[in-house]
Amino acid sequence: MIALVVICAFFAIASPQFLSARNLSLLTTELSITATLAMGMLLVILPGNIDLSAGSGVGLLGGIASVLVFEHNWPAPLAMGAASVTGIFIWFCMGNLIVRQKIPAFIITLGGLLIFKGLFWLVIHNSTIPIVQGGRANLYSVLTTFYLPPLAGYTLATLIVIALVLEKLRARKARQAYGFGVEDGEVLFLKLFLAAQLIFLFVIVTNKFRGIPLSAGILGVIAFAVYVLTAHTPFGRYLYAIGGNEEAAVISGVPVEKVVVGSFTIMGAIVAITGFMQTSYSGTSTTTVGDLMELDAIAACVIGGVSLKGGRGTVLGVLFGALIMACLLNGMTLLAVSPEFKFIARGAVLSLAVWMDVRLAR
Amino acid sequence: MKPVVLQAENITKQFPGVVALKDVSFDLRAAEIHGLCGENGAGKSTLIKLISGIYPYGSYEGDFFVHGQLAKFRSLAAAQRAGIAVIYQELALVNDMTVGENIFLGSEPRTPQGLIDWHKVYHEARVLLQKFNVEIDPSEPVAKLGMGQKQLIEIVKALSKNSNMLVLDEPTAALGEHEVLTLLDILRDLRNRGIASIYVSHKLDELFAVCDRITVLRDGGSVAAFNTEQATKAQIIKYMVGRELGELFPRRRSKPGAAALEVEGLSVTDGDFGQRVLTDISFSLHVGEVMGIGGLMGAGRTELLMHLFGAWGTRLSGSVRLNGRELRAQKPEEIIRRGMVLVSEDRRRYGLILDKTVGFNLSLSSLAKLTKNRLIDEGLEFQKNNHFFQSLRVKAPTLEAPVAKLSGGTQQKVVLGKALMTEPLVIFLDEPTRGIDVGAKLEIYEIVNQLTDAGKAVLLVSSELPELIGMSDRILVLHEGRIAGEFDRDEATQEILLAAAMGQAHVMLT
């Protein structure tokens, strides 16, 4: 939290544009893309695996959809559907390889990283493929260019805040009924108040530019789905159990193989969605789309308190981690930091985050 | 009288909110084995951690004296320099290295060029092993050794650093009967060489077999010190629990009913190397019955349970029927659904998700039954969790306490509760009372009684013969993967079982 404030303050002072509505809107889109991928990464890391192939996959699946639209005249929804199915299938297969052949996820997905990158370049013949036909906008291109109208933004924000308050109160009541400790009522009120303020602030700022970006909506839906999955379903419990102690999970009757394959399969779908957003954001499918995105996703998880050994991590933490990474990247771009130093800074922040995590855990 | 080598005077150690030790005094003399016993949470581990320097000087009140001089250990290394070596329950050996490499790990002899002098490593390792009568080849990889041999290596390693005080924390928790005997012999031999040992154990038989004196801790205070010759087990138990214990094994017989689990001609190989581990095992377990399974370490007891539970080995032949129906399920998750559940001997490894809460662990095996619209019904989950939390008297502050911080007995109850929540017909208990105190043991025995009363069947593996005889209705003894005998509770004695376990069914041991 402090780190985020420091980073934002630094960039706000160093570059006046950082806090401009236009830049914050861009930042939101960038954040949405990284964070969406990080949601999938969370599902893979919780049971103690990792996915290094996500970045290449982002390029590949975005590329497949582009080629289908531009070269084969497919309608965008159909092309994206086909690419999604491909993604889900590939990740389903990788998951199976990992659990049935007992090959470490690190190795399988490292292979995937290289193979998918090669396939990607084959698919787009090392060139640049537009995502639209003859300049007409389609579902693919609007992913990162569509904005919710201001009124819709406010309505949505109000609904979310109401839902949040109701849910918190319900959970609090339930906990009291079970005799668990609950936090102080005033603290809860303050937290909710702060959350509501942040939500509305976000809407006001984005409305000042064009409105809430559609990509933020996509992130919202996916993050909510992953939250429900991890916190309120047996599947989610199993993810934590496997990451916490796989042998005990087996003996406890956790269907370890199904759960791990499931987490990879969902990752396939999320990689596809991220691929469409990232390709859409860059406007065309080119060889560099998706480069190193797996590392940003992993970094977002780690900064957000996810243990790489598995068993520990939450959706909220990962969103937070993604926000820090996105602010950092965006801020450095504004300051025209050279690419060399961008890499160094990203690495330094990642190492620093893990170091602090280890220190605080003691 | 022998000189005092280590003396603790009025030691008090506090943790935030708890007094772990209060005003404890204790002395260890040269060439003696001093037993330390007490229930879990009595302060044994804390005392050991103070003696070994893990809790540094200044973090406690009172004084330690080594050879009459005030000791101020600030670290484990400082205590080691003063000649104190500690052997922990979890052994600190590197499995992939050889015995010799392990013994000299961190203090390898060097050649003049600064490289490791491998000849010297193996030569000196051999000399050391011979000196302590340990018959193990120093070039053997540690991974190939059994638990008992690993323990001996650990002791030799400690003594190679010229220690003259040895602290053993539950050294026999993972050992079979004959390995225990070897260990006790070695300890007596060390005593004759002038080495003083502190022997921490729950097992009174061992304490009485090997110790010169026994100190009992209860609730953080030292309540009594005995000369072993003048003490009785009943006395010690009374001091440990602070109350008289009625019967130690309160097994109530239930009427056996229909066959719950029938095993016919089962032969199993170890999946990795295809080595045959179980041969032609047949038995039937009835509703309302506890069947004990005895045998030495490596006889195939745990393997039998793990295989029946779908978690180990490849079946060559044989059939298994559960509740009258052929059991074809292959995986634990399916077998649990069919009504059979396993409580493993190694609860930290196979039982618990340590960094999660009591509630998380309790409901883990039953989540599929606790859902509404595919989401976990938290109200129902709480009711179920709370039911077992209360009925098993889990001694944790709340369901949300992390299991890692609970005592062994309490953790075991959580594992048991998790198994029982699946509403099984057959329950496998593998060493259910290992490493837990007398009070918690009694509670576990009582739970076993309730289970058979409620029409369930229990398969009980135990290395402690009195427990096996005390708690089983019938006992099956395994020897090298085969059934070496089946005994009724009334005809079984420790001698008969041990003879069968050693493959001498017809020779009585005296």
Interface residues (C-beta under 8 A of the other chain):
Chain A: A174 Y178 G179 F180 G181 V228 H232 T233 P234 R237 Y238 Y240 A241 G244 N245 E247 A248 A249 V250 I251 S252 G253 V254 P255 G311 R312
Chain B: F309 A311 K331 P332 E333 I335 I336 R337 V341 L342 S344 R349 Y350 G351 L352 I353 L354 D355 K356 F360 S363 L364 S365 L367 A368 L370 T371 R374 L375 I376 E378 G379 F382 N386 T398 L399 E400 K418 T422
